[in-house]
């Protein structure tokens, strides 16, 4: 990997804390990432490629965590992301609102 001094590109970290969530043993957690074009439009930017799902392992044992994202991994200047939770007992899915993030 090549590192450039004084680079304006920054890594992004998404964190979560489900320690107070009582149903975490029956919950599957995933982070949805949608790379975007037209970053100046924020959440209204056009989808650049397919959504990426990042499953979070075993939140019942590890309810606090973080996901580290790099420009090199996603090859996009910006993206939107949200959390998807699935109740493993009844299959009901819930989503947070989309959030915008930029590597610039």
DRENDOZA-815356 format. One line per 3 residues: number of its first residue (from 1); their letters; for each residue x, y, z of C-alpha. Coordinates in steps of 0.5 Angstrom, whole numbers, plus 500, padded with zeros to 3 digits. Layout:
// DRENDOZA-815356
NUM) A) X/Y/Z | ...
***
This chain:
// DRENDOZA-815356
1) XXX) 500/500/500 | 502/507/498 | 501/512/503
4) XXX) 502/520/501 | 504/525/506 | 499/530/508
7) XXX) 493/526/504 | 486/529/505 | 483/522/505
10) XXX) 481/520/511 | 479/513/514 | 472/513/517
13) XXX) 469/509/523 | 462/507/524 | 461/505/532
16) XXX) 455/502/535 | 453/500/542 | 448/495/543
19) XXX) 450/494/551 | 443/497/553 | 439/493/548
22) XXX) 435/487/551 | 434/483/545 | 441/483/542
25) XXX) 441/475/543 | 435/475/538 | 438/480/533
28) XXX) 442/480/527 | 446/486/525 | 449/489/519
31) XXX) 451/495/516 | 449/497/509 | 454/501/505
34) XXX) 452/504/498 | 457/508/494 | 455/514/491
37) XXX) 457/519/485 | 455/526/486 | 458/527/493
40) XXX) 456/534/493 | 448/532/493 | 449/528/500
43) XXX) 444/523/501 | 441/524/494 | 447/523/490
46) XXX) 446/517/485 | 448/510/487 | 455/508/484
49) XXX) 455/501/485 | 451/495/488 | 450/496/496
52) XXX) 455/492/500 | 453/489/507 | 457/488/512
55) XXX) 455/483/517 | 457/484/525 | 458/478/528
58) XXX) 455/476/535 | 452/482/538 | 450/478/544
61) XXX) 457/477/546 | 460/483/543 | 455/489/543
64) XXX) 460/495/543 | 464/495/536 | 466/499/530
67) XXX) 467/498/523 | 473/501/520 | 472/503/513
70) XXX) 478/506/508 | 478/509/501 | 482/504/498
73) XXX) 477/498/500 | 471/502/497 | 474/506/491
76) XXX) 469/512/492 | 469/519/495 | 463/518/499
79) XXX) 457/513/501 | 451/513/505 | 450/508/510
82) XXX) 445/505/515 | 444/499/520 | 439/494/518
85) XXX) 437/489/524 | 433/483/523 | 430/479/529
88) XXX) 432/472/528 | 426/469/531 | 420/472/527
91) XXX) 425/475/521 | 422/482/522 | 427/487/519
94) XXX) 428/494/521 | 433/500/518 | 436/506/521
97) XXX) 435/513/517 | 441/513/511 | 447/517/514
100) XXX) 452/521/509 | 460/520/510 | 465/522/505
103) XX) 473/520/505 | 475/527/503
***
